[in-house]
Amino acid sequence: MKLFVLVLILSVCASLSLACGPSAAPTSISTAASPTATPASGQLPTPVPATVIPSKTPGPPTATATPLPVKEWELEAVDIDGSTVIVSIRVFAGLEINVTLDGTPPETVSGPPPVLEYVFTGVAPGNHTLNVSDLIGYKETREIRVSVPTMDSGLPVWLKQLISDLESQPPANPPLSITRYEYLGETVYFQTETCCDIFSNLYGPEGQLIGHPSGGITGRGDGRTPDFFQERQQESLIWRDARKGPAKSGSPVLAPIDNLDLQIAESFPLQYFLLVGSGLPDGCHSFGGYTITRDGNRVLIKVFNLRPADSNLMCIQVYGTVESNIPLGSDYDAGETYIVDVNGQTISFRGDQIVKEEAMPMPTPPERSSSGY
């Protein structure tokens, strides 16, 4: 019986991995994370539950902003001289800079680097927004104001009187203007008119009437200066009526296109302009402006007239012309071919070189009935 009990005790000790016998010391189990209580003599140790430390959940990665490269230009000055705005920019590297005034590019860019002058002429009186930006992402915006110009004291007396007479009349839409040109070796002054059958006027340096370059029955003037629009040079706006004329109403329709003339301003970078001659089919049509969009190497321009909503309205059968100088900007790569589409008429050019289409003939004005309508 004693032998049986002894074997049983030894089996229990072996299963518990304990030392048994009179000389066996009590066993203490401990870990750094889970200490155990010290057992009394002859008792098994009681383990203390380990403390579970939750792991730290990593947060989202912190975004690090990529700094822009160094700004390579500085808006140095904005000068306003009458209706001319000159923007001076100091360029530190060969970076293309986009300068616009109310979204319109400058007429010329001149001056050797590092200071370039972006020139806007014929700016109407009032508030305007100047934007300067580059391809990297730097941009600067300024609000400028062009005051109503005072009459130039250096103008001839007869021209001052003419301007005073025009300002005493009700304002027109589009506004009247007088522009100075060099034509056939002398200084001349071209006065616009409001519509189609009304003659424009071309004056000599002493105020003598040279002729009527546009308007009249055919819209092409009186024939005394047939080459004026092709030969005129050194354009300089002298006066434009700052008053607003009555708003014109009507349904917009595409205008007939008489001629297209692509011009390149000798500036840095090169500036491209399109001189568009559009027609007014009769006395009831008026000029309705234009829109311009660009898709890759194709520039789409739509020129509109305004036509009365009343189709039964009797209109004077006289063909008028309107001349629009449309800026195309400067973002054109050398060697690339571009196509400008104006109401279905096209003209093409390569960067730095004009490739004109054959000149389009002037349309034949509609025949006039015996009644004149």
Secondary structure by P-SEA (a helix, b strand, c coil): caaaaaaaaaaaaaaacccccccccbbbbbccccccccccccccccccbbbbbbcccccccbbbbbbccccccccccccccccbbbbbbbbccbbbbbbbccccccccccccccbbbbbbccccccbbbbbbbcccccbbbbbbbbccccccccccaaaaaaaaaaaaccccccccbbbbbbcccbbbbbbbbccccbbbbbbccccccccccccccccccccccccccccccccccccccccccccccccccbbbbcbbbbbbcccccbbbbbbbbbbccccccccccbbbbbcccbbbbbbbbbbbcccccccccbbbbbbbbccccccccccbbbbbbcccccccccccccccccccccccccccccccc
